[in-house]
Structures are given as C-alpha cells and as structure tokens.
Amino acid sequence: MKISNLFALVLLIFNVVSCSIGQTVEEESQVLEPNAFAEKLKNTIPNQLIDVRTPAEFSGGRIDGALNLDWNGEEFNNQAATLDKNIPVLVYCLSGGRSAAAAEYLRGEGFKTVIELSGGMMKWRAEKLPEVQATVSNNGLTMDAFKDSINVSKIVLVDFYAEWCAPCKKMKPELDALAEEMNGDLFVLRIDVDQNRKLSEELGISALPVVQIYKNKELKWTNKGYTDKETLKLEIQKLQ
C-alpha cells in the first residue's frame, strides 16, 4: 500500500473515532429546554428522574416520577451512590443552578448519561407542562395585593428571591444598604418565590434573582441575575 493511501486510511479512522467520542461527550452533557426535556423523559426508558430541591420544595409540586435527592442535604452523596450509573439520569431543580452542580458531580462519579433541565421547574411551569401538585397549596401574595403594594408614591424595587439562592443572599445586603442610602424615598418589596408560586408564574419569573423597578405602578426596569447596589442606584436616579 502506498504511504499516501495508508496516511489517508489512518486519518479516516482518526476522524471516525473523534466523532464518536464527541457524540458521547455531547450525549453525556445535555442541557435541554423544558419541552425537549419532557420529550427525552418520555422516550428514555428506563431512566432515573432526580429532583435535587429540598423536601419542602418537592412536596410543593414536582415532575411525575421524580425521586427527591436534596443537593444541599447531608445524604445526597450516599443516595446518589444507590443509582445505576448505566441508566440515564435526568436532573432538575427550581431554576437550574443546583441541578447543574449535581449533574457535574454525577458525571465526575462515572454516570454515563446525565441530562439537565434548563431553567428548572420555573421554566417547566412557564411552559405549562404537567406537574404533580401538592394536596395543600400556599399561593401567597395575590396579583391584586401585589398591585396594591406597588401603588405608592415612592419608587418601588421588587426583589424576587429564594432562601436557597446564593446570588439572592449575596444581593440582600446591597438592597438593604441601598434602601438606607435612599433615606425613605425607596420602597423595597422582597418576594420569596417558594412562598408565592402563583404570583411568580403570573409575572413570568423564570430565573433568580430578578429585580424589578416600578414608578407610578409602571414597570420601568428589570434585570435577571445578581445586580450590585451602584447599578440599581443609577437606574433609580434616572427615574427621580
């Protein structure tokens, strides 16, 4: 065989192997939008559907067939060790942060296929996908009550947060300091999405944290993710 032909054969084999490896990595690292996740869940049998939220969140509503392995719980590692590494794992949380961390851990432990739900239950609910509801539901603040809360003469900053959300906790001192600096000219309304699920869904809150700034009952500015005090102060000054 000529050297050139041999080289071409070796190159072909290398490309085939490389593509196969690339496809395997891609399959093991999927992050799917809600509808694609639901389709994958339906067509991947058997599977292991894991909800890594807290038991309280889990009891408040979950995807049918999910097992609750609290990512922040002391037993997560031991519980995860009971799963079958050869069967696909589909994992979700409320907004995607904890499931991403859990998925990374599972892949590091040798699980062959781990699929994440992008945006977690917040996006799942925004898409109106099926959910197993708790028998008792606490809807929290109503839309009418929310509208009454922002119907004030001051500029209103609404902070959508959750107790488990690390960026939310980091942002709280910034909001407290900002409110103090504004010397009573700013009203800060903090809304726990876990305690106000219905309102959060009606307002389209699909990630955390979310900040909204209202003036005269009108939404003037909003931002998803951590926002520092100076950025918020600048946006508020534009409205004064």
Backbone bond lengths (Angstrom), bond angles and torsions (degrees), N, CA, C in turn:
res aa  C-N    CA-C-N  psi(-1)  N-CA   C-N-CA  omega(-1)  CA-C   N-CA-C  phi
1 M - - - 1.467 - - 1.526 109.50 -
2 K 1.317 116.70 135.39 1.447 119.80 179.15 1.525 110.59 -66.43
3 I 1.347 114.54 152.61 1.468 119.57 -178.21 1.520 110.69 -60.96
4 S 1.342 116.02 -39.53 1.467 119.62 -178.75 1.525 111.31 -63.57
5 N 1.343 116.03 -38.70 1.462 119.31 178.73 1.521 111.57 -69.03
6 L 1.331 115.52 -39.11 1.461 121.00 178.07 1.523 110.60 -63.03
7 F 1.342 115.63 -42.18 1.464 120.35 179.34 1.527 110.63 -63.05
8 A 1.341 115.99 -41.35 1.459 120.64 179.70 1.525 111.12 -63.48
9 L 1.342 116.96 -38.87 1.458 121.35 179.27 1.521 111.10 -65.70
10 V 1.339 115.16 -44.18 1.468 119.91 179.37 1.525 110.17 -62.26
11 L 1.346 116.63 -42.33 1.456 120.89 179.80 1.522 111.35 -63.09
12 L 1.343 116.42 -39.99 1.461 120.80 178.66 1.518 111.35 -62.86
13 I 1.337 115.58 -45.23 1.475 120.26 179.45 1.524 110.02 -61.54
14 F 1.335 116.15 -42.13 1.468 121.03 -179.43 1.526 110.77 -61.55
15 N 1.336 116.87 -42.92 1.458 121.00 -179.46 1.515 111.65 -65.00
16 V 1.342 116.60 -40.65 1.464 120.56 179.11 1.517 110.52 -63.52
17 V 1.331 116.86 -45.68 1.466 121.20 179.65 1.515 110.78 -64.22
18 S 1.338 116.23 -42.06 1.460 120.23 -179.77 1.516 111.10 -62.25
19 C 1.341 117.25 -43.13 1.462 120.94 178.77 1.514 111.28 -62.99
20 S 1.320 116.01 -40.30 1.466 120.33 -179.72 1.510 110.83 -63.83
21 I 1.343 115.80 -42.68 1.465 119.90 179.04 1.511 110.04 -64.65
22 G 1.359 116.03 -43.39 1.456 120.03 179.88 1.498 112.19 -60.98
23 Q 1.335 117.86 -40.28 1.455 121.12 179.15 1.514 110.83 -65.83
24 T 1.346 117.16 -38.63 1.464 120.73 179.45 1.511 110.78 -63.35
25 V 1.345 116.92 -45.08 1.456 120.92 179.80 1.523 110.16 -62.14
26 E 1.357 115.73 -42.46 1.453 119.72 -179.82 1.517 111.08 -63.22
27 E 1.339 117.00 -41.01 1.455 120.49 -179.93 1.521 110.94 -64.99
28 E 1.341 116.64 -33.84 1.450 120.37 -176.12 1.526 112.06 -80.51
29 S 1.322 118.26 -13.15 1.454 121.30 -171.73 1.526 112.53 -122.15
30 Q 1.328 117.59 30.93 1.451 120.26 -175.24 1.523 112.32 -74.18
31 V 1.331 114.18 136.52 1.462 122.27 169.94 1.516 105.52 -123.39
32 L 1.330 116.84 112.23 1.454 121.40 -171.34 1.525 112.52 -110.67
33 E 1.333 115.42 144.70 1.456 121.42 172.66 1.539 108.57 -68.36
34 P 1.345 117.70 160.16 1.475 120.62 -171.90 1.519 115.98 -50.30
35 N 1.332 118.26 -48.75 1.464 119.22 -176.82 1.522 112.15 -66.64
36 A 1.335 116.37 -37.80 1.461 120.33 176.84 1.522 110.49 -68.55
37 F 1.333 116.37 -36.90 1.466 121.44 177.61 1.531 109.62 -63.84
38 A 1.335 116.87 -43.73 1.467 121.06 179.17 1.525 110.82 -62.45
39 E 1.333 116.23 -39.56 1.459 120.72 178.98 1.525 110.27 -67.31
40 K 1.319 116.52 -42.65 1.469 120.90 177.81 1.521 110.85 -62.14
41 L 1.319 116.00 -41.08 1.463 121.07 179.39 1.524 110.53 -62.05
42 K 1.327 115.98 -41.41 1.465 120.84 -178.40 1.531 111.92 -68.76
43 N 1.332 116.06 -35.45 1.467 120.41 -173.46 1.524 114.72 -98.98
44 T 1.340 117.19 -2.11 1.461 120.60 -179.98 1.526 108.93 -106.06
45 I 1.327 115.47 96.99 1.471 120.78 -177.16 1.529 108.76 -129.84
46 P 1.341 118.33 126.10 1.466 126.18 -0.83 1.528 111.38 -80.27
47 N 1.309 115.69 162.78 1.457 120.41 175.29 1.525 109.27 -143.38
48 Q 1.324 114.39 172.95 1.462 121.26 176.10 1.528 106.79 -127.41
49 L 1.339 116.58 105.61 1.453 121.98 -178.79 1.524 108.67 -93.62
50 I 1.333 115.85 119.51 1.466 120.94 -173.09 1.525 110.73 -118.31
51 D 1.327 115.60 125.39 1.462 123.34 174.18 1.527 106.52 -102.01
52 V 1.353 117.00 114.88 1.467 119.56 -173.47 1.531 112.22 -99.68
53 R 1.344 117.14 18.55 1.459 120.55 175.61 1.538 110.48 -79.33
54 T 1.317 115.56 179.75 1.461 120.20 177.39 1.527 109.80 -73.05
55 P 1.331 117.42 159.43 1.465 119.61 176.54 1.528 113.40 -56.59
56 A 1.340 117.41 -35.42 1.463 120.52 179.01 1.525 110.80 -65.28
57 E 1.329 116.72 -43.46 1.468 120.22 177.39 1.526 110.29 -64.04
58 F 1.317 115.41 -43.15 1.466 121.84 -178.51 1.525 110.72 -59.59
59 S 1.334 116.13 -43.06 1.464 120.01 -178.26 1.522 111.91 -70.45
60 G 1.329 116.70 -18.34 1.454 120.61 -179.45 1.518 113.99 -82.24
61 G 1.318 117.71 -5.02 1.457 121.69 -179.68 1.508 110.39 146.16
62 R 1.330 117.51 133.19 1.466 121.09 -173.88 1.529 109.97 -150.54
63 I 1.326 115.09 166.67 1.460 120.16 173.26 1.526 108.00 -77.94
64 D 1.310 116.19 136.81 1.461 121.44 -176.67 1.527 110.88 -57.66
65 G 1.331 115.41 132.18 1.459 121.44 177.04 1.512 114.80 91.39
66 A 1.335 117.45 0.00 1.466 120.73 -176.42 1.529 112.16 -77.32
67 L 1.327 114.70 146.46 1.456 122.65 170.15 1.524 108.01 -101.16
68 N 1.329 116.68 143.49 1.459 120.13 -178.26 1.528 110.74 -98.41
69 L 1.338 116.18 109.96 1.462 123.26 173.70 1.520 107.25 -120.98
70 D 1.305 117.22 97.33 1.465 122.67 -174.97 1.532 110.71 -64.57
71 W 1.341 116.76 112.73 1.462 121.21 -178.17 1.523 111.93 -57.40
72 N 1.324 117.34 -36.01 1.465 121.38 -179.27 1.530 112.98 -89.92
73 G 1.311 116.21 2.19 1.460 119.83 179.86 1.523 112.35 -82.90
74 E 1.302 115.79 158.83 1.467 121.37 -177.19 1.522 112.70 -69.51
75 E 1.332 117.98 -22.15 1.454 121.24 -174.08 1.524 114.02 -99.38
76 F 1.330 118.03 6.40 1.461 118.84 -174.50 1.528 111.98 -57.16
77 N 1.331 117.26 -49.14 1.464 120.31 -177.61 1.525 112.02 -59.33
78 N 1.339 115.79 -43.55 1.465 119.61 179.84 1.525 111.24 -66.77
79 Q 1.337 116.48 -40.08 1.470 120.05 178.92 1.524 110.90 -66.98
80 A 1.317 116.89 -40.72 1.463 121.02 179.93 1.522 111.16 -63.61
81 A 1.323 116.27 -32.02 1.468 120.86 -179.03 1.530 111.99 -66.30
82 T 1.333 117.15 -17.67 1.468 120.26 179.58 1.533 111.99 -85.19
83 L 1.335 117.45 -8.93 1.465 120.99 -179.19 1.524 110.69 -78.91
84 D 1.312 116.32 157.30 1.464 123.03 178.98 1.528 109.11 -87.15
85 K 1.329 116.60 117.80 1.461 120.92 -177.00 1.523 112.93 -70.01
86 N 1.314 117.23 -16.35 1.462 120.88 -177.86 1.519 113.52 -92.29
87 I 1.336 117.03 -7.50 1.461 122.00 179.23 1.528 108.64 -104.45
88 P 1.335 118.63 136.20 1.467 120.89 -178.42 1.524 112.62 -54.78
89 V 1.331 115.10 139.90 1.459 122.32 176.01 1.523 107.77 -111.52
90 L 1.320 117.26 126.20 1.455 122.66 173.98 1.525 107.04 -109.76
91 V 1.315 117.06 126.17 1.461 120.77 -169.63 1.527 110.45 -128.49
92 Y 1.351 115.62 142.98 1.463 120.15 177.86 1.525 110.41 -151.22
93 C 1.356 114.77 161.87 1.463 121.05 173.01 1.529 107.01 -137.38
94 L 1.326 119.17 -145.20 1.457 119.75 -179.58 1.521 111.71 -85.43
95 S 1.347 117.66 -45.85 1.465 119.14 -176.72 1.520 114.23 -128.37
96 G 1.336 117.93 -3.94 1.462 120.61 174.05 1.513 116.16 116.59
97 G 1.329 118.14 -18.35 1.460 120.39 -176.89 1.520 113.87 -68.45
98 R 1.321 116.07 -51.36 1.464 119.46 -178.47 1.523 111.85 -68.13
99 S 1.333 116.95 -36.18 1.462 118.94 -180.00 1.522 110.92 -67.55
100 A 1.338 117.52 -33.88 1.467 120.84 177.24 1.527 110.11 -64.17
101 A 1.339 116.24 -43.04 1.463 120.31 178.93 1.530 110.75 -66.25
102 A 1.327 116.36 -42.21 1.465 120.57 179.51 1.527 110.69 -65.27
103 A 1.332 116.81 -40.36 1.464 120.70 179.75 1.521 110.88 -63.91
104 E 1.322 116.45 -41.22 1.466 120.30 178.32 1.528 110.76 -62.09
105 Y 1.331 115.62 -41.09 1.463 120.04 178.05 1.528 110.72 -63.25
106 L 1.331 116.73 -46.21 1.464 120.57 -178.09 1.530 111.19 -62.97
107 R 1.309 117.03 -41.11 1.466 119.51 177.42 1.521 110.63 -62.66
108 G 1.332 116.17 -39.09 1.450 120.56 177.90 1.512 113.04 -65.45
109 E 1.335 115.99 -24.58 1.459 121.52 178.72 1.526 112.63 -87.95
110 G 1.330 116.88 0.94 1.457 120.32 174.01 1.517 116.16 98.94
111 F 1.344 117.75 12.10 1.461 119.25 176.80 1.529 108.81 -70.16
112 K 1.312 116.75 130.92 1.459 121.23 -170.71 1.524 113.52 -73.20
113 T 1.338 117.48 -41.02 1.463 120.85 -177.85 1.522 109.40 -133.01
114 V 1.331 116.50 116.62 1.458 122.81 178.72 1.525 107.79 -126.92
115 I 1.331 116.88 122.44 1.453 122.17 -175.86 1.526 109.17 -120.22
116 E 1.326 116.90 127.94 1.458 122.44 -177.34 1.521 111.70 -102.94
117 L 1.330 115.72 148.25 1.460 122.46 173.74 1.519 108.61 -90.94
118 S 1.323 117.33 111.61 1.460 121.85 179.22 1.531 110.34 -64.69
119 G 1.334 115.19 126.28 1.464 119.22 178.78 1.507 115.62 79.99
120 G 1.329 117.22 -3.64 1.455 121.84 174.97 1.524 115.11 58.07
121 M 1.327 114.54 -154.00 1.469 120.55 -176.36 1.529 112.43 -64.45
122 M 1.330 117.00 -25.43 1.459 118.88 -179.37 1.534 110.23 -64.89
123 K 1.333 116.66 -44.86 1.460 119.72 177.05 1.523 111.13 -72.09
124 W 1.318 116.89 -36.92 1.473 121.61 177.86 1.527 109.54 -57.50
125 R 1.326 116.47 -45.95 1.458 120.82 -179.87 1.526 111.32 -69.93
126 A 1.329 116.77 -35.66 1.461 119.88 178.29 1.524 111.54 -62.63
127 E 1.333 116.18 -29.80 1.464 121.23 177.82 1.530 112.40 -86.15
128 K 1.346 116.64 2.02 1.470 122.20 178.25 1.533 112.19 60.35
129 L 1.325 116.13 36.14 1.457 120.29 178.73 1.531 109.85 -82.30
130 P 1.332 118.23 156.95 1.478 120.75 -172.95 1.520 112.96 -64.05
131 E 1.314 114.35 144.72 1.461 121.66 -177.23 1.521 109.51 -145.27
132 V 1.316 116.22 139.90 1.461 121.26 174.13 1.521 107.05 -82.10
133 Q 1.333 116.53 113.65 1.455 121.50 -176.02 1.523 111.23 -88.02
134 A 1.318 115.49 152.27 1.457 120.94 173.68 1.531 109.15 -69.99
135 T 1.305 116.37 154.33 1.459 120.17 179.61 1.528 111.26 -69.83
136 V 1.333 116.22 -28.59 1.459 120.63 176.89 1.517 107.84 -119.45
137 S 1.307 117.67 129.17 1.452 121.46 -176.29 1.517 111.29 -123.14
138 N 1.341 115.68 134.36 1.460 121.39 174.88 1.520 107.72 -107.48
139 N 1.323 116.47 105.54 1.453 120.24 -176.20 1.524 113.29 -81.74
140 G 1.332 117.35 -16.35 1.447 120.45 176.88 1.523 112.86 71.24
141 L 1.321 116.15 -142.72 1.454 123.82 -176.56 1.525 111.06 -64.90
142 T 1.322 116.75 132.22 1.468 120.67 177.53 1.526 109.64 -83.95
143 M 1.329 116.18 165.30 1.453 120.32 178.13 1.525 110.98 -63.18
144 D 1.329 117.23 -39.11 1.466 120.15 178.47 1.525 111.09 -62.92
145 A 1.335 116.00 -41.63 1.459 119.79 178.98 1.525 110.78 -66.21
146 F 1.325 116.08 -37.32 1.462 120.23 177.59 1.527 110.46 -63.05
147 K 1.336 116.50 -44.78 1.457 120.42 179.69 1.526 111.12 -62.94
148 D 1.334 116.56 -36.36 1.468 120.22 176.32 1.527 110.67 -64.69
149 S 1.337 115.80 -36.57 1.471 120.58 -177.48 1.516 112.30 -66.64
150 I 1.338 116.94 -33.53 1.474 119.24 -178.63 1.526 111.85 -93.55
151 N 1.341 116.69 0.04 1.462 121.48 179.75 1.526 109.78 -89.70
152 V 1.322 115.32 66.00 1.464 121.83 -179.42 1.523 108.72 -132.46
153 S 1.328 116.20 166.62 1.459 120.54 -177.01 1.534 112.09 -75.45
154 K 1.313 116.79 -21.25 1.466 120.49 -179.37 1.529 110.79 -80.75
155 I 1.323 115.13 163.44 1.465 120.27 167.86 1.520 107.37 -72.28
156 V 1.334 116.41 137.05 1.466 121.31 -175.73 1.528 109.43 -113.44
157 L 1.308 115.66 127.35 1.463 121.70 173.95 1.522 107.70 -108.50
158 V 1.320 116.48 119.71 1.463 121.59 179.87 1.525 108.75 -105.12
159 D 1.315 115.51 125.92 1.465 122.20 -178.70 1.520 108.76 -113.99
160 F 1.344 116.52 110.46 1.454 121.30 175.38 1.532 108.01 -89.58
161 Y 1.332 116.24 123.61 1.462 120.35 -172.35 1.518 110.69 -144.55
162 A 1.332 115.64 175.89 1.460 122.40 170.86 1.523 107.64 -144.31
163 E 1.316 116.60 151.20 1.464 120.78 -176.24 1.523 112.29 -63.47
164 W 1.330 117.42 -29.11 1.464 120.99 -176.90 1.527 112.44 -86.91
165 C 1.336 117.51 -7.52 1.472 122.91 -173.17 1.529 110.78 -82.42
166 A 1.348 116.89 112.32 1.468 121.23 -177.29 1.529 112.82 -62.14
167 P 1.341 120.50 -46.89 1.469 119.89 177.72 1.528 112.54 -61.03
168 C 1.349 115.97 -32.65 1.469 119.85 178.23 1.527 110.49 -64.20
169 K 1.330 115.70 -43.53 1.470 120.02 179.54 1.530 110.64 -65.17
170 K 1.324 115.94 -38.46 1.469 120.45 179.30 1.528 110.68 -65.36
171 M 1.307 116.87 -32.82 1.459 121.13 -175.16 1.524 113.26 -81.71
172 K 1.307 118.20 -24.10 1.472 120.52 -175.20 1.530 113.07 -56.66
173 P 1.351 120.44 -47.60 1.465 119.12 178.02 1.531 112.46 -60.17
174 E 1.337 116.80 -32.29 1.459 120.63 177.42 1.532 110.05 -64.10
175 L 1.328 116.10 -42.34 1.458 120.36 179.91 1.526 111.04 -67.69
176 D 1.330 116.26 -40.62 1.463 120.51 178.82 1.533 110.55 -62.15
177 A 1.332 115.94 -43.98 1.462 120.68 179.70 1.521 111.27 -65.60
178 L 1.334 116.33 -39.38 1.455 120.75 179.14 1.523 111.15 -63.96
179 A 1.332 116.75 -44.55 1.459 120.92 179.78 1.525 110.87 -60.79
180 E 1.335 115.69 -38.67 1.466 120.15 179.07 1.531 110.94 -67.33
181 E 1.330 116.78 -42.15 1.461 121.40 179.40 1.527 112.26 -64.54
182 M 1.333 115.92 -33.55 1.465 120.07 -177.60 1.535 111.84 -75.68
183 N 1.317 116.31 -5.99 1.458 122.33 170.53 1.538 113.10 53.38
184 G 1.337 115.22 47.12 1.457 119.65 175.36 1.512 114.95 86.51
185 D 1.341 118.24 -1.74 1.466 120.95 -179.66 1.531 112.51 -87.60
186 L 1.311 116.44 -4.15 1.466 121.05 -178.20 1.527 109.42 -125.10
187 F 1.330 116.14 133.81 1.461 121.37 174.71 1.525 107.92 -106.57
188 V 1.337 117.31 120.23 1.465 122.49 179.71 1.526 108.97 -102.10
189 L 1.314 115.54 121.79 1.464 122.10 178.77 1.523 107.87 -114.27
190 R 1.327 117.19 114.40 1.457 121.76 -179.87 1.533 108.64 -102.07
191 I 1.331 115.62 128.42 1.467 120.73 -175.92 1.529 109.38 -122.80
192 D 1.325 116.07 116.22 1.461 122.83 177.12 1.530 108.17 -77.38
193 V 1.336 116.86 114.68 1.469 119.78 -175.82 1.523 112.23 -65.33
194 D 1.330 117.46 -28.63 1.462 119.70 178.90 1.529 111.49 -67.22
195 Q 1.320 116.18 -30.97 1.459 120.97 -179.79 1.527 112.12 -93.99
196 N 1.329 116.58 -7.08 1.461 121.49 -176.71 1.527 110.05 -136.29
197 R 1.304 115.42 54.65 1.466 121.21 -174.78 1.519 112.91 -62.07
198 K 1.323 116.32 -47.72 1.460 119.49 -175.65 1.518 111.17 -62.78
199 L 1.316 117.02 -45.33 1.460 121.19 179.11 1.524 110.91 -61.97
200 S 1.339 116.07 -43.47 1.466 120.41 -179.53 1.523 111.17 -60.75
201 E 1.333 116.18 -40.01 1.463 120.35 178.48 1.523 110.68 -67.46
202 E 1.330 116.80 -41.33 1.467 120.37 -179.17 1.521 111.65 -65.12
203 L 1.331 116.71 -30.97 1.463 121.11 -179.70 1.525 112.27 -90.67
204 G 1.329 116.50 0.82 1.457 120.34 176.09 1.514 114.56 73.48
205 I 1.324 117.34 29.08 1.463 120.90 178.69 1.522 108.66 -78.06
206 S 1.335 116.46 111.81 1.470 120.67 -174.75 1.519 112.62 -123.20
207 A 1.327 117.82 10.12 1.464 122.65 178.05 1.519 107.61 -157.06
208 L 1.325 116.28 167.43 1.463 120.87 179.70 1.532 110.23 -139.73
209 P 1.356 114.94 149.80 1.465 127.35 -12.44 1.521 111.66 -74.76
210 V 1.333 115.34 161.82 1.466 121.96 173.79 1.524 107.37 -128.99
211 V 1.334 116.07 133.07 1.459 121.55 176.34 1.523 108.45 -115.99
212 Q 1.319 115.95 133.51 1.463 121.94 174.54 1.525 108.57 -124.67
213 I 1.339 116.37 140.19 1.464 121.39 177.16 1.524 108.48 -118.85
214 Y 1.343 115.14 124.65 1.459 121.77 -178.50 1.529 110.50 -115.36
215 K 1.341 114.96 145.78 1.465 121.55 170.07 1.522 107.37 -138.60
216 N 1.323 115.72 128.77 1.467 121.18 -176.95 1.526 111.39 53.75
217 K 1.314 115.71 42.09 1.469 124.51 176.78 1.528 113.62 71.79
218 E 1.319 118.13 1.57 1.456 121.35 -178.42 1.530 110.79 -103.37
219 L 1.324 115.92 135.52 1.453 121.12 177.10 1.525 108.90 -71.61
220 K 1.335 116.49 119.11 1.460 121.29 -176.89 1.529 113.34 -105.24
221 W 1.337 116.33 -25.43 1.475 118.80 -176.33 1.522 108.53 -161.98
222 T 1.318 115.54 143.76 1.473 119.89 176.76 1.517 109.87 -146.56
223 N 1.319 115.85 155.79 1.456 120.59 179.36 1.526 110.13 -153.06
224 K 1.337 115.70 139.69 1.453 121.85 174.32 1.527 109.03 -99.31
225 G 1.326 116.15 140.25 1.458 120.73 178.50 1.519 111.77 95.52
226 Y 1.317 114.93 173.93 1.472 121.13 -178.69 1.525 110.78 -59.17
227 T 1.332 116.00 133.42 1.461 122.11 178.05 1.524 108.37 -130.06
228 D 1.333 117.38 128.01 1.463 119.33 -177.60 1.521 111.61 -81.39
229 K 1.321 115.22 167.12 1.466 121.86 -174.43 1.524 111.86 -61.68
230 E 1.322 118.01 -42.47 1.457 121.18 -175.75 1.531 111.48 -64.58
231 T 1.329 116.37 -38.83 1.470 119.37 177.50 1.519 110.61 -63.90
232 L 1.318 116.52 -44.80 1.464 120.68 179.28 1.527 111.07 -64.02
233 K 1.313 115.58 -42.32 1.470 120.21 -179.37 1.527 110.66 -61.47
234 L 1.328 116.64 -41.51 1.464 121.46 179.22 1.530 111.02 -61.79
235 E 1.335 116.11 -43.41 1.468 119.65 -179.39 1.524 111.11 -66.96
236 I 1.314 116.94 -36.08 1.465 120.68 179.28 1.532 110.54 -69.50
237 Q 1.321 116.70 -39.78 1.471 120.87 -179.97 1.529 111.33 -62.80
238 K 1.313 116.97 -30.44 1.471 120.27 178.17 1.530 111.45 -65.01
239 L 1.330 115.97 -23.40 1.463 120.63 -176.90 1.512 113.41 -95.23
240 Q 1.325 116.85 -7.35 1.464 120.47 -175.84 1.540 111.54 -86.60
